[in-house]
Amino acid sequence: MKTEILDAVESKSLKDKIPHFEIGDIVEVHCRIKEGEKERTQVFSGTVIARKGRGINENFTVRRMVGSEGVERIFPLHSPNVLDIKPIRSGKTRRAKLYYLRDRTGKAVRLAQRHSDHTISR
């Protein structure tokens, strides 16, 4: 009974359309940033290294290199502040979590490309 009530409440907050992306894919996450009274959209692009949770609690971790430093952000999948997720390139992996990429630098961070429909040519 408790789960039925929770599911009913959660279902109102779930997003309808979520693009298909997997671990190892390079994505662009468009998120709403509020600075004082102004709002703007910021794009964070990088490799998806983890997905966790189910339902309203689902989130994913995106990692990118800024200069020589690695930057990771955790995004809630169904957050109203996450405006859009655009898969750019698909990566071939054999693991569910890519935490080993934290120790790598340079070309060793790149993953082999998996042939997929959501490859966008630029």
N, C-alpha and C positions, 0 to 999 in steps of 0.2 A: 504494500500500500504506500509506503513511504517513497519508494522509487517511482511509482506512477505519478505521484504529485510532483516530485522533482523533475521528472521527464516532461511533464506538462508545462512547468514554469520555464525550463531550459529551452524547450522547442520554440518559444517566442523570440528568443535572442539569437538563435542559430541563423547563419547566413544561408541563403538559398543556393547561390552559385559560388562554388569554390573551384578554381582551376586545378587540374591534375598536375601535381608535381611530387617528386620522390626525393629520397636521400641522394645527394650527389649532384642534383640539378642546380644550375645557376639561375637565380631568380632576381627580379626587381620587385621590391616591396615598397609600395607607395603608402606612406603613413602621414596622418594629420598631426602637425606640430602646432601647439598653441603657445604663442609668445605674448604675454600680456593680454591685450584685447585682439591682437591679430592672429589669424590662422593661415598656415601655409602647408603645402604638401612637400614632403621630403622623400627622395628616392634612396633606398638603401639596397645596393645590389651585391650579391655574393653567393657563396655555395651553401646549400642546405646541408648541415652536418647532423641534425637530429630532429626527430618528431616525437612528441610525447603526448600522452593523455588521450581522452576520448570525449566526444560530445562538446559541451561548452568549455571544458577544461583543456582542450587540445591546443598545443603550441608547437612552434618550430624555431630552431636556432639557425641563424644565418651568419656566416663568417666571411670576412673579406680582409684584404691587406691594405692598410693605409700607410704609405711610406714603407717602413720596415717593421711596423707593428701590426699585429693581428687584432681585429676588432670583431667582437661577436655581439649580436643582439638577439634576444628572445622575443618573438612576437606571438601574442595570442591569436589563434586562427580566426576566431569569431568576434574579435574586437571591433567596435565601431570606428576606432582610430586607424585600423588597417583598411585603407580604401581599396587597394587593388594588389594582386599578386600576379606578376607576369613571368612565366617560365621562359627563359632565354635559350638555354642549352641544356641538354640532357647528359648526365655523367654516368659512366658505367661503374658500379660498385658491387661488392660482395658482402657488405656489412650493413647493419641497421644504424649504427652510430659511427661517425667518421671523426672521432676525437683524435685519432692518430695524425690528422692533418695539422694539429696545433704544433707538433714538433718539427714540421717540415717548412722549408723556405724555398723561394724561387720556383723553378720549373717542377720541382718535386711535388708541389701542391696541386698541380693540374691533374685532372682525371681524364681517362680515355672517354671519348664521346660515344654515347649509345645512340643508335639511329632511332629517332622518335618524331612524332608529328609536330611537337611544339618547338622545333628549331626555327628561330627567327633569323633571317639573313639581314645583315646591317650594311 
